[in-house]
Amino acid sequence: MVKKHYGSWRMCINYSNLDNACPKDHYPLPEIDPKVESMEGFQLKCFLDTYKGYHQVKMRWENEEKTVFHINRGTYCYQKMPSSLKNASTTYQCLMDKVFEERNGKNVEVYVDDMVIKSRNEETLLQDAEETLQTLAQAQMKLNQVKIQEFFDSKTPYNI
């Protein structure tokens, strides 16, 4: 177990043998510089973070046993994708690209489990945020509540 900077814990399992047996997923992760540059000219930006993004992706039943691990209380396996797998980030990026297919690059930028809603004014920001939240709800994706609470506590506008 490794303590995260928010105080929660993350379980880390060494899947190097499984990773070595799996072919590399060549789905391209986007380059970050063009994503950052694309926000030029947008007055307002709303930063979002999905809650344990990788763990929101259901594993195929036949692949669950490949993620088996043992602790002193028994043997377990993941039903949702663990972040420590070699192809986890590309699998998740592919999912998010499909979820935001029509809006990615226009008013939303998605980079793995982080996203930015970019808007030219307050009116469009509220509309874009509502569309983004509806899209996430349709995909049954959840946002990181800790970061949302920090937003409301800090009262920093448009930064969740």
C-alpha positions as CSV (number, residue, x, y, z in Angstrom):
1,M,0.0,0.0,0.0
2,V,1.3,3.5,-0.9
3,K,-0.2,6.7,0.6
4,K,-1.3,9.2,-1.9
5,H,-0.9,13.0,-1.4
6,Y,-4.6,13.3,-0.7
7,G,-4.3,11.0,2.3
8,S,-5.9,8.0,0.7
9,W,-4.2,4.7,0.0
10,R,-3.3,3.0,-3.3
11,M,-2.6,-0.6,-3.7
12,C,0.3,-1.4,-5.9
13,I,0.8,-4.8,-7.4
14,N,3.7,-5.8,-9.6
15,Y,2.2,-7.0,-12.9
16,S,5.5,-7.2,-14.8
17,N,5.0,-10.8,-15.8
18,L,1.5,-10.1,-17.1
19,D,2.7,-7.0,-18.9
20,N,5.5,-9.0,-20.5
21,A,3.0,-11.5,-21.8
22,C,0.7,-8.9,-23.3
23,P,1.2,-7.1,-26.6
24,K,1.7,-3.4,-26.3
25,D,-1.4,-1.4,-27.2
26,H,-0.3,1.1,-29.8
27,Y,-3.2,3.5,-29.4
28,P,-1.5,6.9,-29.3
29,L,-1.6,9.0,-26.2
30,P,-2.1,12.6,-27.2
31,E,0.9,15.0,-27.0
32,I,0.4,17.5,-24.2
33,D,1.9,20.6,-25.9
34,P,-0.8,20.8,-28.6
35,K,-3.5,20.3,-25.9
36,V,-2.1,23.2,-23.9
37,E,-1.7,25.4,-27.0
38,S,-5.3,24.7,-28.1
39,M,-6.5,26.6,-25.0
40,E,-5.1,29.9,-26.2
41,G,-7.8,32.4,-26.7
42,F,-10.2,30.7,-24.3
43,Q,-10.9,33.1,-21.4
44,L,-12.3,30.4,-19.0
45,K,-11.1,27.0,-18.3
46,C,-12.6,24.4,-16.0
47,F,-10.3,21.5,-14.9
48,L,-11.9,18.2,-14.2
49,D,-10.4,14.9,-12.9
50,T,-12.2,11.6,-13.1
51,Y,-12.4,9.6,-9.9
52,K,-10.0,6.7,-10.0
53,G,-10.4,6.8,-13.8
54,Y,-8.9,3.4,-14.6
55,H,-11.0,1.7,-11.9
56,Q,-14.1,2.8,-13.8
57,V,-13.3,0.5,-16.7
58,K,-14.9,-2.9,-16.3
59,M,-12.6,-5.8,-17.0
60,R,-13.8,-8.6,-19.2
61,W,-14.8,-11.5,-17.0
62,E,-12.3,-13.9,-18.7
63,N,-9.5,-11.4,-18.0
64,E,-10.2,-10.9,-14.3
65,E,-8.3,-14.0,-13.2
66,K,-5.2,-12.6,-14.9
67,T,-5.1,-9.8,-12.3
68,V,-5.1,-12.2,-9.3
69,F,-3.2,-11.2,-6.2
70,H,-2.8,-12.7,-2.7
71,I,-2.8,-11.0,0.7
72,N,-2.9,-12.5,4.1
73,R,-6.8,-12.5,4.0
74,G,-7.1,-14.4,0.8
75,T,-6.8,-14.3,-3.0
76,Y,-8.5,-11.6,-5.0
77,C,-8.7,-10.3,-8.6
78,Y,-9.7,-7.0,-10.1
79,Q,-13.2,-6.6,-11.7
80,K,-12.2,-3.1,-12.8
81,M,-9.0,-2.2,-14.6
82,P,-6.0,-1.6,-12.3
83,S,-3.9,1.4,-13.2
84,S,-0.7,-0.5,-12.9
85,L,-1.2,-2.5,-16.1
86,K,1.0,-1.7,-19.1
87,N,-1.9,-0.8,-21.4
88,A,-4.1,0.9,-18.8
89,S,-3.4,4.5,-19.9
90,T,-3.9,3.8,-23.6
91,T,-7.1,1.8,-22.9
92,Y,-8.5,4.6,-20.8
93,Q,-7.4,7.3,-23.3
94,C,-9.2,5.3,-26.1
95,L,-12.4,5.1,-24.0
96,M,-12.3,8.9,-23.2
97,D,-11.7,9.7,-26.9
98,K,-14.8,7.7,-27.7
99,V,-16.9,9.3,-24.9
100,F,-15.9,12.8,-26.0
101,E,-15.6,12.1,-29.7
102,E,-17.7,15.0,-30.9
103,R,-16.4,17.6,-28.4
104,N,-12.7,16.7,-27.9
105,G,-10.6,19.5,-29.3
106,K,-13.5,21.9,-29.6
107,N,-14.6,22.8,-26.1
108,V,-13.0,19.9,-24.2
109,E,-9.5,18.7,-24.0
110,V,-9.0,15.2,-22.6
111,Y,-5.7,13.7,-21.5
112,V,-6.2,10.3,-19.9
113,D,-8.2,11.0,-16.7
114,D,-7.8,14.8,-16.8
115,M,-9.9,17.1,-18.8
116,V,-10.4,20.8,-19.4
117,I,-13.6,22.5,-20.5
118,K,-12.5,25.6,-22.4
119,S,-14.9,28.5,-23.0
120,R,-14.8,32.0,-24.4
121,N,-17.3,33.4,-21.8
122,E,-19.4,32.5,-18.8
123,E,-22.5,31.7,-20.7
124,T,-20.8,29.1,-22.9
125,L,-18.9,27.8,-19.9
126,L,-22.0,26.9,-18.1
127,Q,-23.5,25.2,-21.2
128,D,-20.2,23.4,-22.0
129,A,-20.0,22.2,-18.3
130,E,-23.5,20.9,-18.4
131,E,-22.9,19.0,-21.7
132,T,-19.7,17.6,-20.2
133,L,-21.4,16.4,-17.0
134,Q,-24.2,14.9,-19.1
135,T,-21.7,13.1,-21.3
136,L,-19.8,11.7,-18.2
137,A,-23.2,10.6,-16.7
138,Q,-24.2,8.8,-19.9
139,A,-20.8,7.0,-19.8
140,Q,-21.3,6.3,-16.1
141,M,-18.0,8.1,-15.3
142,K,-17.6,9.8,-12.0
143,L,-15.5,12.9,-11.1
144,N,-13.0,13.1,-8.2
145,Q,-15.1,14.4,-5.3
146,V,-12.1,15.5,-3.3
147,K,-11.0,17.9,-6.0
148,I,-14.6,19.2,-6.4
149,Q,-14.7,19.8,-2.7
150,E,-11.4,21.6,-2.8
151,F,-12.9,23.8,-5.6
152,F,-15.8,24.9,-3.4
153,D,-13.6,25.3,-0.3
154,S,-11.2,27.6,-2.2
155,K,-13.9,29.5,-4.1
156,T,-11.5,29.7,-7.0
157,P,-13.8,30.2,-10.1
158,Y,-13.9,27.6,-12.8
159,N,-11.2,25.3,-11.5
160,I,-12.7,21.9,-10.6
